[in-house]
Amino acid sequence: MALTATLYAFDIELADVDRGVYETLNLRVARHPSETEEYLMVRLLAYCLEYTEGIAFSTGGLSDADQPALSVRDLTGAMRSWIDIGVPDVARLHKASKATERVVLYSHKAPDDVLRQLAGGRIHRGDEISIFCFAPEFRSALASKLARRMALTVSVTGGHLYIGIGGDLIEGALCRVTLPA
């Protein structure tokens, strides 16, 4: 018998001071059976950090190589941003960079691990890809709070994240790394 996805409900108060984005988000997110808690929380944070009109989670699931985990599309349906999670292979990032004007990667791995896995591969406009990582303590603290229904606040200022869950505050810096040209 195949395992099915688990549905999570997130009520989020988003205050991204760095970008001037202030929104109330009510999200229903399916967690694939193979998806870790950290991966899911990074995927949720990526949605918040990239929030703009036209953003959406992939409809094809995590295993669809032709779709990013998140995308931003304009009113015509054209993809404006390919937003991936984890550490995709070089070929996937190369394809993404040719398919859309902006590629962003949010990883649930250490920056050195991400750069090591992507090193030596040919990626179209690789030096233009934005890669963001979170500290392991930050990721694990968020994952430990994961519940099927959650209300949280996500505040971003000066590249620093403040996540309020219940009476707890989890904070961490957003680490940006760049692929060598």
N, C-alpha and C positions, 0 to 999 in steps of 0.2 A: 504494500500500500504506500503510495507516494505521500510525502509530507506536504502540507499546505502552508501558505504564507499566514503570518499572524498580523492582525490589524492593530495599529496603535493610533491613539487620538492625542494630538498635541494642541493645546491652546497656548499661543505664544504672544507675548507683548514684545515687539521688536523696536529697539531704539538704537539705530546705527547712526551715531553722531558724525562719524567720519564721512558718510555719504549723504546725510540729511534724510534718512529713511525712517519713518515712524509709522508702524502698522500693527494691527491686531490680526493674527493669522490663526485660522482654525484648520488644521491639517489632519488628514487621515492617511497614514503611511503604512504600506504593507512591508513586513519584514520577511524576506526569503528565508527558508529554513537553514541555508548555508551562511547566512549573514550574521556576523558577530554583533554584540551589543555596541562595541566601539565603532564598528563600521556604520551601523544605523545612526548613531549619534553624530558622527562626522557628516553623513549624508544630510541629516537634518540641519546641522550648522551651516553646511554649504548652501542649502536652500535659503536660510536666513541671511547669510553674508552676501549672497548674490541676488537677493530679492529685488525684483523689478517686474514691470508689466510684461507678461508673456512667459514667465518662468513656470516650468512644470517638471514633475518627476517623469521618468521614462515609463512608457506603457508596456514596453517589451520585457521588463524585468532585468535582473542583474546579469543574466547569461546572454543577452542579446548583444552581439559584437558590433552591430550596426547602429546602435543607439547609445548615447551617453546616459549616465545615471540621472542627470538633469539637463535641461536645455532651456534656452530663451529663444522664442520665435516672435517674429513681428506679425502684424495683422494679416500679411499675405501667406503666412505659414513658413516663410524662409527662416532657417536657423541662424541666429545672431551669435549665440554662445553655446559651446559644447563644454559642459561641466562634468568632469569625471571624478570618481572617488577611488581611493586605494592607490595601487601602483600598476596601472595598465601597461601592457607591453609596448615596445617602441613602434611596432607596426600600427597599433590602434591610435597612438598619438599622432603619428605621421599622417594617417588617413583623416583624423579629426582636423588637423591643422590645414589640410588642403580643402576640407569640406566647409569650413566656416571661418569667419574673420577673427574670432576670439576663442581660445581654448584655455580652460582653467582646470587645475587639478588640486583637489583637497585630499590629503593622504592621512590615513590612520597608522602610518608607519613613520619611523624616524627619518629626518632629512637625508642623512648619509645613506640609508637603505634605498631611498627613492632615487637619489643621484647615481648610486652604484648600479641599480637595475637598469637605468636608462642610459648609462655611459656607453659610449662607442657606437650607439645606434644612430642611424640617419633619420632625423625628424624635421620635416618641412617647417621652417620658421620656429625651430625649437627654442631659440633664445627669447622668443616672444610669448612663450607659454608661461602663465602664472602658476606657480606651484606653492601651495600653502600646507604647512604641517602643524600639528598640535603636540605639545609635550605629552609624554606617556602618562604622567600623573593627572593631567587635565582630562585626557581621554578616559582613563580608568575611573576617575571620580564621576564623570558624567555617566558612564556606562553603569556604574553601581546604583545610580538613581533611576534607571530606566523602569518605567511602569507602563501598563497598557493604556492608561489615561494619565496625562500629565499636563499641568499648567506650569509654564515657566516664563521668565523674562530673559531676554537676550539683549544685552547692551554692549555696544562697541564704541570705543573711543581711543584714539591714538594707537590703533592696532592692538588694543588689549580687549579681551572679552570678559564680561561679567555675566554669569548665568545664575539666575535665581530660581531655585526649585524648592518649594515649600519654604522653610525658614533657613535653608542653606544657601550659601553663596560660593560658587566655584569660579575661580578666575584663572586666566592664563593668557599668554601672548600668542599672537598669530605669527608664526615663523614663515617667512617667505624665502624660497630658494630659487635659483635660476640655473637653467641648463647652460653649460658652456657653449659659446658660439661656434 
